[in-house]
Amino acid sequence: MPFPVKLSEIIEQLEIQSEEFESYLNIKTGELVMVNADHICKVEDGADTSSCPDWEKEALEGVRAFLDTQEDHIALPTKFEVPEYEIMERFCSSLTQESVREAMNQCIQGKGAFRRFRDSLLRYGIEDDWHRYLGDVHKEMATAWCEDNGIAYTA
């Protein structure tokens, strides 16, 4: 790769991962590409797209271009490879105030854990702490991903 990628751009992609989209780094251009998984299926299946709105036709053309150069792309970790629950657990365990740590550990047990976690962040006034912690985790993941794939990066 002729130039380093910005670590902040990799981090941003990790933060916005979803079930519908996959992110890739073009190792020749350094460009990050987000591709809709449904659009990949449409293109690969040769679906009739004549009735699609113009914005979708344009997106599908982008997917075709991506598929034509797929060997130039490396997939970023998917939403399923970012262990959200485990990250929440580690954050809760890292809290120094014992009563808050115990309450946060309790709130992430069972069904509805993510909602209760968000509510508890607000209740205990630790939302900024969570965002800093999560940002640090995403930075570690992005750095490891770059190093594992031999990608030069800048801060």
C-alpha positions in Angstrom: 0.0 0.0 0.0 1.6 3.3 -1.1 0.4 5.4 1.8 -0.9 5.0 5.3 -4.6 5.1 6.1 -6.0 7.3 8.8 -6.7 5.3 11.9 -9.6 7.7 12.7 -11.4 6.6 9.5 -11.0 2.9 10.4 -12.4 3.7 13.9 -15.3 5.5 12.4 -16.2 2.5 10.3 -16.1 0.2 13.3 -18.4 2.6 15.2 -21.1 2.6 12.4 -21.0 -1.1 11.5 -24.5 -2.6 11.1 -26.0 -5.9 9.9 -26.9 -4.3 6.6 -23.5 -2.9 5.6 -20.0 -4.2 5.4 -16.9 -2.0 5.2 -13.8 -2.6 3.2 -10.5 -0.9 2.7 -9.2 -0.6 -0.9 -5.5 -1.4 -0.4 -4.6 0.3 -3.7 -6.3 3.6 -3.1 -6.7 3.7 0.7 -10.4 4.4 0.2 -12.9 3.0 2.7 -16.0 1.6 1.1 -19.2 0.7 2.8 -21.3 -1.8 0.9 -24.9 -2.8 1.5 -25.1 -6.6 1.8 -28.6 -6.7 0.1 -27.1 -4.8 -2.9 -24.3 -7.4 -3.2 -27.0 -10.1 -3.4 -29.0 -8.2 -6.1 -25.9 -7.7 -8.2 -24.6 -11.2 -7.8 -28.1 -12.7 -8.5 -28.5 -10.5 -11.6 -31.8 -9.1 -10.3 -33.8 -6.7 -12.5 -33.1 -3.2 -11.1 -34.9 -1.2 -13.8 -37.6 -0.2 -11.4 -35.2 0.8 -8.6 -35.0 4.5 -7.7 -32.1 6.4 -9.1 -30.2 6.5 -5.8 -30.4 2.7 -5.6 -29.3 2.3 -9.2 -26.3 4.5 -8.4 -25.5 2.4 -5.3 -25.8 -0.8 -7.3 -23.3 0.5 -9.8 -20.9 1.2 -6.9 -21.4 -2.4 -5.8 -20.7 -3.7 -9.3 -17.4 -1.6 -9.3 -16.6 -3.0 -5.9 -17.2 -6.6 -7.0 -15.1 -6.0 -10.1 -12.1 -5.0 -7.9 -12.9 -7.1 -4.8 -9.4 -8.6 -4.8 -8.1 -5.0 -4.0 -10.2 -4.9 -0.8 -9.8 -6.1 2.7 -12.9 -6.5 4.9 -13.0 -4.6 8.2 -14.3 -6.4 11.2 -18.1 -6.8 10.9 -20.6 -5.8 13.5 -20.6 -9.5 14.7 -16.8 -9.4 15.3 -17.1 -6.3 17.6 -18.0 -8.0 20.9 -20.4 -5.3 22.2 -21.6 -7.2 25.2 -18.1 -8.2 26.2 -17.0 -4.5 25.9 -19.9 -3.5 28.2 -18.9 -6.1 30.7 -15.3 -4.9 30.8 -16.4 -1.3 31.1 -18.6 -2.2 34.1 -15.8 -4.1 35.8 -13.4 -1.2 35.3 -15.6 1.3 37.2 -13.8 2.3 40.4 -16.9 3.3 42.6 -18.0 -0.1 44.0 -21.7 0.7 44.2 -21.9 1.9 40.6 -19.8 -1.0 39.4 -22.1 -3.5 41.1 -25.2 -1.7 39.8 -23.8 -1.6 36.3 -22.8 -5.3 36.4 -26.3 -6.1 37.5 -28.1 -4.1 34.8 -26.4 -6.0 32.0 -27.7 -9.3 33.1 -30.6 -10.9 31.0 -32.9 -9.7 28.4 -32.9 -6.0 27.7 -29.3 -5.6 28.9 -28.4 -3.0 26.2 -31.3 -0.7 27.0 -30.8 -1.0 30.7 -27.1 -0.3 30.2 -27.8 2.9 28.3 -30.4 4.0 30.9 -27.9 3.3 33.7 -25.1 5.3 32.0 -27.4 8.3 32.2 -28.6 7.5 35.7 -25.1 7.4 37.1 -23.7 10.2 34.9 -21.0 8.0 33.4 -22.0 8.4 29.7 -18.8 10.3 28.9 -16.7 7.7 30.6 -18.4 5.0 28.5 -17.8 6.9 25.3 -14.1 7.4 26.1 -13.8 3.7 27.0 -15.5 2.6 23.9 -13.4 5.0 21.8 -10.2 3.5 23.3 -11.5 -0.1 22.6 -12.3 0.8 19.0 -8.8 2.4 18.6 -7.2 -0.8 19.9 -9.3 -2.9 17.5 -8.5 -0.6 14.5 -4.8 -0.6 15.4 -4.7 -4.4 15.7 -6.6 -4.8 12.5 -4.2 -2.6 10.6 -1.2 -4.4 12.1 -2.7 -7.9 11.4 -3.3 -6.9 7.8 0.1 -5.1 7.2 -1.7 -1.8 6.7 0.4 1.3 7.5 -1.6 3.9 9.4 -1.4 7.4 10.9 -3.1 8.6 14.0 
